[in-house]
Amino acid sequence: MEYVNPLTGFRVDGRRPNEMRQLKGEVGVVARADGSALFEMGNTRVIAAVYGPREVQNKGQQVNSKDALVRCEYRMADFSTGDRRRKPKGDRRSTEISLVIRQTMEASILTHLMPRSQIDIFVQVLQADGGTRAACINAATLALADAGIPMRDIVTSCSADLNYIEDSAGGPDVTVGFLTKMDKVTLLQMDAKLPMDTFETVMDLAIEGCKAIANYIREVLLENTRRLECQRDH
Amino acid sequence: MVGLSEGEKHFIRGGIAQDLRTDGRRRLQFRAISVETGVIPQANGSARVRLGATEVIATVKAELGKPSILHPDKGKVSIFVDCSPTAAPMFEGRGSEEFSAELCVALQRCLLGGKSGAGAAIDLSSLIVVDGKVCWDLYIDGLVVSSDGNLLDALAAAIKVALSDTGIPKVNVSLSATTDEEPEVNVSDEEFLQFDTSSVPVIVTLTKVGKHYIVDATSEEESQMSSAVSVSVNRHGQIRGLTKRGGAGLDPSVIFDMISVAKHVSRQFISVLDSETLAAEAAE
């Protein structure tokens, strides 16, 4: 299967090869959570909610008392994929993605500032259309910022962008998590074979994507802060 | 789940007794409701309903299946509910299973009727494509995204709106289908059939706190309840199902009283929901 039409140079959904899908971010979508956000990349749509920092609920999980405990759960809605399936909770894929998100977010949260406390990140996929991992990390970043949790930098993620049709066809999928200001890669996953030099271009492409997303996320947060300031003044 | 001091509990109960609740509502007043349709484009129909800080999404997906041997002239409808951990940390992992099952069974009771499918809110015989061979299976999924009490009413309202948003693809059956072989079915991409949702009920939950009962309780108010009765009523004022929750016993006369109040309240609720749905469909 060709991902890029050799005649027109456009992809299946009409994008150029290096064009990102439409982004949309919104904070404060779950009223009761300490921080929450909705993040959309094209048709992929996820909600993240953050609870904490709060007292550690299960003392057994506390590894050391000097750092905050960060926990994450990833869940897909039954209706999120094209064909409806009822999957058991906590299957391997969800567990793996939960772990990936947790590790990526842990790298940016200043855990040493919140000893003996716990931060829960819950991500719920409403629609899956490729790049759910990346969308979840971006949503989690927005939600953590909304909760006012101190972070080193904004982590954003971008998979060298394949939508679901392309994804299912078994094309190479490279997901990168990136700390934009510190210029550091915190997450890197690839599940296909790829020549070294192509890999470099793909990774550069993903990093470019991460930077663009980081700019967008900053804009969303700034806009939200302006709105809050406006509300305070009145 | 809700941490309240003695003073706060007293304040909530006192307010309800004086017909002025903590958020300024009267006992039989709903929170502001907002409706959005078509929120999940991958589904045949979907809706998001917000009641105050409670937010739920309902989707309807239709798949072609085989009718059961017992009822060859009827389609199948199933309802599932999931509480996302985004709504509350206690729904994490398997923590939501019991609660989701409770909501799910209550909704099934109100929408699906008895085992034979009699009394279902959706006309099951309208889901049949070829008698005894092909029918539509409707999967209704409810997802709780944010929880601030009264989830059952919000879910039922979202399902009602999602069903009215649902378009089932028109199906052409080739004529050779009269033989014993599997009939050939052609699903249209362009033509959709709308549902008759006029008899789909809403659910009104009356929560008893102290001597009085209230509608659309927040989670703080729910933490103070002694018992709750959920009545599902359709547009014509008919009762479709009833569930009582909570530990305390209720006097039978109180239950009859609650049902008549629920019937009265549901009329206003349905009209508000209808106008919100129309506005949402116009905005889509």
Chai-1 contact restraints between the chains, C-beta under 6 A:
chainA,res_idxA,chainB,res_idxB,connection_type,confidence,min_distance_angstrom,max_distance_angstrom,comment,restraint_id
A,V30,B,T86,contact,1.0,0.0,6.0,A-B,restraint_1
A,V30,B,S146,contact,1.0,0.0,6.0,A-B,restraint_2
A,A31,B,A53,contact,1.0,0.0,6.0,A-B,restraint_3
A,A31,B,S146,contact,1.0,0.0,6.0,A-B,restraint_4
A,R32,B,A53,contact,1.0,0.0,6.0,A-B,restraint_5
A,R32,B,S146,contact,1.0,0.0,6.0,A-B,restraint_6
A,R32,B,D148,contact,1.0,0.0,6.0,A-B,restraint_7
A,I47,B,T86,contact,1.0,0.0,6.0,A-B,restraint_8
A,A49,B,T86,contact,1.0,0.0,6.0,A-B,restraint_9
A,Y51,B,P89,contact,1.0,0.0,6.0,A-B,restraint_10
A,E73,B,P85,contact,1.0,0.0,6.0,A-B,restraint_11
A,E73,B,E92,contact,1.0,0.0,6.0,A-B,restraint_12
A,A77,B,L143,contact,1.0,0.0,6.0,A-B,restraint_13
A,D78,B,D141,contact,1.0,0.0,6.0,A-B,restraint_14
A,F79,B,A43,contact,1.0,0.0,6.0,A-B,restraint_15
A,F79,B,T59,contact,1.0,0.0,6.0,A-B,restraint_16
A,F79,B,D141,contact,1.0,0.0,6.0,A-B,restraint_17
A,G82,B,Q42,contact,1.0,0.0,6.0,A-B,restraint_18
A,R84,B,K61,contact,1.0,0.0,6.0,A-B,restraint_19
A,R84,B,Y139,contact,1.0,0.0,6.0,A-B,restraint_20
A,D120,B,P89,contact,1.0,0.0,6.0,A-B,restraint_21
A,F122,B,P85,contact,1.0,0.0,6.0,A-B,restraint_22
A,F122,B,T86,contact,1.0,0.0,6.0,A-B,restraint_23
A,Q124,B,S84,contact,1.0,0.0,6.0,A-B,restraint_24
A,Q124,B,T86,contact,1.0,0.0,6.0,A-B,restraint_25
